[in-house]
Amino acid sequence: MANPPRLSPRLVLLREGSRPLTEPNRASVLSVYRWWTFARSGPFARWWPFVLLLVAGASRWVVVAVHPEADSTLASEAVGCTWAALVSLAFFPRQPSRIAPQAARPGSHPLRNLLAGAMLFGGPAIALLIHVPQFDVTGLTISLALTPVVIAIAASAFGTESSEGIAGRIWPGLAAVAGLLLILAQPTLGDARSDLALCLAPILTGVGAALFCADLPDSTSRVTLALTGAAALFALALAGAYVFSGVRPSLPLLAVAGDGLLALLGMATLAQLGATRWSSQFTWVPLLIVLEGIALIRPKLTAYWVVGLVLLFLASVYLLLPQTEDPDPNPSIVPG
């Protein structure tokens, strides 16, 4: 996307057709220009994908409640990640590396990003991949809250993070799990396939995010490669389900749009803020959904609920604090 034309301070000279711009039109142009400048270089530049990710994630349940066909399927995940990968080519154009060749990390190659994308998207969608019938979504929510713990351990194992402060990055995940256990219904255990999915979800997601962030920040094509890896994973799973189980693909447009949007915003957040801050979505989104439920239903809050909400909030805020992993990549994903 090309830069917008440079706006002259004397907007009276700008014309719309053959007429000078009126006062309301000048105000509109100025407001758009101020927003564009703020999005490119302001303090919000690195955070707006994360904010939009939380809004989209916390409101999707409303869309699914009104339109049940908007729920994710293997086909919608595959097509959604595909169009997100294509869109990412515009937002993450390939740029020459600013790091000298001798300073490059060893083992930085496209296969790492393809694998990372398949893992970090395969974790939350593990129930679709291994075909778990009547999967406990509450259990998955609690399980994914452990993702920051896995990221801290994996980053230390990959050598991208020091192991000195690992304990300080583990407790928010444990606090979030404790808070969710106080608020949500206890997960149903006993089914071997369901239990396997709950174990694999945070491991795949956390290791995939740490693996993605182990690559060079200058490798701007890594976002497209990660989304491509996720699309390939879902496409293979879809083909396997069709061949071996006779499951016909379901491709509702609302699900495709929702899955693609969440995938694109998630990768933008991960590339801009790092793995730990990205993982805070697994505490912020449940917290926002619970607050939405409280605002709509107005239940009587018990001590368990209050303590759970406080734990969730503290864990969510702590995960957003500056981390040593923060690579401070490109200042904005807005094309400039």
C-alpha positions as CSV (number, residue, x, y, z in Angstrom):
1,M,0.0,0.0,0.0
2,A,1.5,3.3,-1.0
3,N,1.9,6.2,1.4
4,P,-1.0,8.7,1.4
5,P,-0.2,11.9,-0.4
6,R,1.6,14.5,1.7
7,L,-1.1,17.0,2.9
8,S,-0.3,20.6,2.6
9,P,-1.0,22.9,5.6
10,R,-2.9,25.1,3.2
11,L,-5.8,22.7,2.6
12,V,-7.7,25.5,1.0
13,L,-5.7,24.8,-2.2
14,L,-6.9,21.2,-2.3
15,R,-9.8,20.6,-4.6
16,E,-12.6,18.1,-4.8
17,G,-13.4,18.0,-8.5
18,S,-13.6,21.6,-9.4
19,R,-14.6,23.0,-6.0
20,P,-12.4,24.0,-3.1
21,L,-12.7,21.8,-0.1
22,T,-15.3,23.0,2.4
23,E,-14.7,23.4,6.1
24,P,-16.2,20.0,7.0
25,N,-14.2,18.3,4.3
26,R,-11.0,19.9,5.5
27,A,-11.7,18.7,9.0
28,S,-12.3,15.1,7.7
29,V,-9.1,15.0,5.8
30,L,-7.2,16.4,8.7
31,S,-8.7,13.8,11.1
32,V,-7.8,10.9,8.7
33,Y,-4.3,12.3,8.4
34,R,-3.8,12.6,12.1
35,W,-5.0,9.0,12.6
36,W,-2.7,7.8,10.0
37,T,0.3,9.6,11.5
38,F,-0.6,8.3,15.0
39,A,-1.0,4.7,13.7
40,R,2.4,4.8,12.0
41,S,4.5,6.4,14.7
42,G,2.5,7.0,17.8
43,P,2.7,4.9,21.0
44,F,-0.4,3.0,19.8
45,A,1.4,1.8,16.7
46,R,2.6,-1.5,18.2
47,W,-0.5,-2.1,20.3
48,W,-3.5,-1.7,18.0
49,P,-3.3,-5.3,16.6
50,F,-3.4,-6.6,20.2
51,V,-6.4,-4.4,21.1
52,L,-8.3,-5.4,18.0
53,L,-7.4,-9.1,18.8
54,L,-8.9,-8.8,22.2
55,V,-12.1,-7.1,20.9
56,A,-12.5,-9.7,18.2
57,G,-11.8,-12.6,20.5
58,A,-14.1,-11.4,23.3
59,S,-17.0,-10.7,20.9
60,R,-16.9,-13.8,18.7
61,W,-19.1,-15.8,21.1
62,V,-21.8,-13.2,20.3
63,V,-21.5,-13.8,16.6
64,V,-21.6,-17.6,17.1
65,A,-24.6,-17.4,19.4
66,V,-26.5,-15.4,16.7
67,H,-25.1,-17.4,13.7
68,P,-24.0,-20.9,14.8
69,E,-22.4,-21.5,11.4
70,A,-19.8,-18.9,12.3
71,D,-18.0,-21.4,14.6
72,S,-14.6,-22.7,13.4
73,T,-14.2,-25.7,11.2
74,L,-11.1,-27.3,9.6
75,A,-12.1,-25.8,6.2
76,S,-12.7,-22.3,7.7
77,E,-9.3,-22.4,9.5
78,A,-7.5,-23.5,6.4
79,V,-9.1,-20.9,4.1
80,G,-8.9,-18.2,6.8
81,C,-5.2,-18.7,7.4
82,T,-4.7,-18.7,3.6
83,W,-6.3,-15.3,3.0
84,A,-4.6,-13.9,6.1
85,A,-1.3,-15.0,4.6
86,L,-2.1,-13.2,1.4
87,V,-3.1,-10.0,3.2
88,S,0.1,-10.2,5.4
89,L,2.1,-9.8,2.2
90,A,0.9,-6.2,2.1
91,F,1.3,-5.5,5.8
92,F,4.6,-7.3,6.2
93,P,6.5,-6.6,3.0
94,R,9.9,-8.3,2.5
95,Q,12.7,-5.9,3.6
96,P,16.4,-6.3,3.5
97,S,17.9,-7.3,6.8
98,R,19.5,-4.6,8.9
99,I,21.6,-7.2,10.7
100,A,25.1,-8.1,9.5
101,P,25.4,-11.7,8.2
102,Q,27.9,-12.6,10.9
103,A,25.4,-11.5,13.6
104,A,22.6,-13.6,12.3
105,R,21.4,-16.4,14.5
106,P,22.2,-19.9,13.4
107,G,19.4,-22.0,12.1
108,S,17.2,-19.1,10.9
109,H,15.3,-20.5,7.9
110,P,11.8,-20.7,6.5
111,L,11.1,-24.2,7.8
112,R,11.3,-22.9,11.4
113,N,8.5,-20.3,10.7
114,L,6.4,-22.9,8.9
115,L,6.6,-25.3,11.8
116,A,6.0,-22.5,14.3
117,G,2.9,-21.4,12.6
118,A,1.5,-24.9,12.4
119,M,2.2,-25.4,16.1
120,L,0.9,-22.1,17.5
121,F,-2.4,-22.4,15.4
122,G,-2.7,-26.1,15.9
123,G,-2.7,-25.8,19.7
124,P,-5.9,-23.9,20.2
125,A,-7.6,-25.9,17.4
126,I,-6.3,-29.3,18.6
127,A,-9.9,-30.6,19.1
128,L,-10.6,-30.1,15.4
129,L,-7.3,-31.7,14.3
130,I,-7.7,-34.9,16.3
131,H,-11.6,-35.0,16.0
132,V,-12.6,-34.9,19.7
133,P,-16.4,-35.3,19.9
134,Q,-18.1,-33.1,22.5
135,F,-15.0,-31.4,23.5
136,D,-15.0,-29.4,26.8
137,V,-14.4,-25.8,25.7
138,T,-14.0,-24.7,29.4
139,G,-11.2,-27.2,29.8
140,L,-9.5,-25.8,26.7
141,T,-9.8,-22.2,28.1
142,I,-8.1,-23.3,31.3
143,S,-5.5,-25.3,29.5
144,L,-4.5,-22.5,27.2
145,A,-4.0,-20.2,30.2
146,L,-0.8,-22.3,30.8
147,T,0.7,-21.0,27.5
148,P,2.8,-18.3,29.2
149,V,4.4,-21.0,31.4
150,V,5.3,-23.1,28.3
151,I,6.7,-20.0,26.5
152,A,8.9,-19.1,29.5
153,I,10.4,-22.7,29.6
154,A,10.7,-23.0,25.8
155,A,12.3,-19.6,25.4
156,S,14.9,-20.6,28.0
157,A,15.5,-23.9,26.3
158,F,15.9,-22.4,22.9
159,G,18.5,-19.9,24.3
160,T,16.5,-16.8,23.3
161,E,15.8,-15.9,27.0
162,S,17.8,-16.1,30.2
163,S,16.6,-18.6,32.7
164,E,17.3,-16.2,35.6
165,G,13.9,-14.7,35.7
166,I,11.9,-17.7,34.5
167,A,10.0,-18.0,37.8
168,G,8.7,-14.5,37.5
169,R,7.3,-15.3,34.1
170,I,5.7,-18.6,35.2
171,W,3.5,-17.4,38.1
172,P,1.1,-15.3,35.9
173,G,0.0,-18.5,34.0
174,L,-0.5,-20.4,37.3
175,A,-2.4,-17.5,38.8
176,A,-4.6,-17.3,35.6
177,V,-5.4,-21.1,35.9
178,A,-6.3,-20.7,39.6
179,G,-8.6,-17.7,38.7
180,L,-10.3,-19.6,35.9
181,L,-10.8,-22.6,38.2
182,L,-12.6,-20.4,40.7
183,I,-14.8,-18.8,38.1
184,L,-15.6,-21.5,35.5
185,A,-17.1,-24.9,35.8
186,Q,-14.6,-27.7,36.5
187,P,-13.4,-29.3,33.3
188,T,-14.7,-32.8,32.5
189,L,-11.8,-35.4,32.4
190,G,-11.8,-39.1,31.8
191,D,-11.9,-39.3,28.0
192,A,-8.4,-40.2,26.7
193,R,-8.5,-38.2,23.5
194,S,-10.0,-35.2,25.2
195,D,-7.3,-35.3,27.9
196,L,-4.6,-35.6,25.3
197,A,-6.0,-32.5,23.5
198,L,-6.0,-30.5,26.8
199,C,-2.3,-31.5,27.4
200,L,-1.2,-30.7,23.8
201,A,-3.0,-27.4,23.5
202,P,-0.7,-25.2,25.7
203,I,2.5,-27.2,24.7
204,L,2.0,-26.7,21.0
205,T,0.9,-23.1,21.3
206,G,3.7,-22.1,23.6
207,V,6.5,-23.9,21.9
208,G,5.2,-22.6,18.5
209,A,5.2,-19.0,19.8
210,A,8.7,-19.3,21.3
211,L,10.0,-20.9,18.1
212,F,8.5,-18.1,16.0
213,C,10.1,-15.4,18.2
214,A,13.5,-17.2,18.0
215,D,13.8,-16.0,14.4
216,L,15.3,-12.7,13.5
217,P,13.0,-9.7,14.0
218,D,14.1,-8.4,10.6
219,S,12.7,-11.5,8.9
220,T,9.4,-9.8,8.0
221,S,8.3,-12.7,5.8
222,R,8.1,-14.9,8.8
223,V,4.5,-13.9,9.4
224,T,3.4,-15.0,6.0
225,L,5.4,-18.2,6.4
226,A,3.8,-19.0,9.7
227,L,0.3,-18.4,8.4
228,T,1.2,-20.6,5.4
229,G,2.3,-23.3,7.7
230,A,-0.9,-23.1,9.7
231,A,-3.0,-23.2,6.5
232,A,-1.1,-26.3,5.3
233,L,-1.7,-28.0,8.6
234,F,-5.4,-27.5,8.5
235,A,-5.6,-28.4,4.8
236,L,-3.8,-31.7,5.5
237,A,-6.1,-32.4,8.4
238,L,-9.1,-31.6,6.3
239,A,-8.0,-33.9,3.5
240,G,-7.3,-36.7,6.1
241,A,-10.8,-36.3,7.6
242,Y,-12.4,-36.5,4.2
243,V,-10.4,-39.5,3.0
244,F,-10.4,-41.6,6.2
245,S,-13.7,-40.5,7.9
246,G,-15.8,-39.2,5.0
247,V,-16.2,-35.8,6.7
248,R,-17.4,-33.3,4.1
249,P,-15.8,-29.9,4.4
250,S,-18.0,-27.1,5.8
251,L,-17.0,-23.6,4.7
252,P,-19.3,-20.9,6.1
253,L,-18.2,-17.4,5.1
254,L,-18.6,-16.0,8.6
255,A,-16.3,-18.6,10.0
256,V,-13.7,-18.0,7.3
257,A,-13.8,-14.2,7.9
258,G,-13.5,-14.7,11.7
259,D,-10.7,-17.2,11.6
260,G,-8.7,-15.2,9.1
261,L,-9.1,-12.0,11.0
262,L,-8.1,-13.6,14.3
263,A,-5.1,-15.3,12.6
264,L,-3.9,-12.0,11.1
265,L,-4.3,-10.0,14.3
266,G,-2.7,-12.7,16.3
267,M,0.4,-12.9,14.1
268,A,0.6,-9.1,14.0
269,T,0.6,-9.0,17.8
270,L,3.1,-11.8,18.1
271,A,5.5,-10.1,15.7
272,Q,5.1,-6.7,17.4
273,L,4.9,-7.5,21.1
274,G,6.7,-10.9,21.5
275,A,5.5,-14.2,22.7
276,T,4.8,-13.4,26.4
277,R,2.6,-10.4,25.7
278,W,0.9,-12.3,22.9
279,S,0.1,-15.1,25.3
280,S,-1.8,-12.7,27.6
281,Q,-4.7,-13.0,25.2
282,F,-5.5,-16.3,26.8
283,T,-6.1,-14.5,30.1
284,W,-7.6,-11.2,28.8
285,V,-10.2,-12.8,26.5
286,P,-11.7,-15.1,29.2
287,L,-11.6,-12.1,31.6
288,L,-13.5,-9.9,29.1
289,I,-16.0,-12.6,28.3
290,V,-16.7,-13.1,32.1
291,L,-17.2,-9.4,32.6
292,E,-19.5,-9.3,29.6
293,G,-21.6,-12.1,31.2
294,I,-21.7,-10.3,34.5
295,A,-22.9,-7.1,32.8
296,L,-25.6,-8.9,30.9
297,I,-26.8,-11.4,33.5
298,R,-25.9,-9.5,36.7
299,P,-25.4,-12.5,38.9
300,K,-24.7,-12.4,42.6
301,L,-20.9,-12.3,42.9
302,T,-19.4,-14.7,45.5
303,A,-16.0,-14.5,47.1
304,Y,-14.7,-17.1,44.7
305,W,-15.7,-15.0,41.7
306,V,-14.1,-11.9,43.2
307,V,-10.8,-13.7,44.0
308,G,-10.8,-15.4,40.5
309,L,-11.4,-12.1,38.7
310,V,-8.6,-10.4,40.7
311,L,-6.2,-13.2,39.9
312,L,-7.1,-13.1,36.2
313,F,-6.7,-9.3,36.1
314,L,-3.3,-9.4,37.9
315,A,-2.0,-12.1,35.6
316,S,-3.2,-10.3,32.5
317,V,-1.6,-7.0,33.5
318,Y,1.7,-8.7,34.6
319,L,2.0,-10.5,31.2
320,L,1.9,-7.1,29.5
321,L,4.8,-5.6,31.4
322,P,8.1,-5.1,29.5
323,Q,9.9,-8.4,29.0
324,T,13.5,-9.1,28.2
325,E,12.3,-10.9,25.1
326,D,10.8,-7.6,23.7
327,P,12.6,-7.3,20.3
328,D,11.2,-3.9,19.4
329,P,10.8,-4.9,15.8
330,N,9.6,-2.5,13.1
331,P,7.8,0.3,14.9
332,S,4.5,-0.4,13.1
333,I,3.0,-2.8,10.7
334,V,1.2,0.0,9.0
335,P,2.8,0.3,5.6
336,G,4.9,3.4,5.4
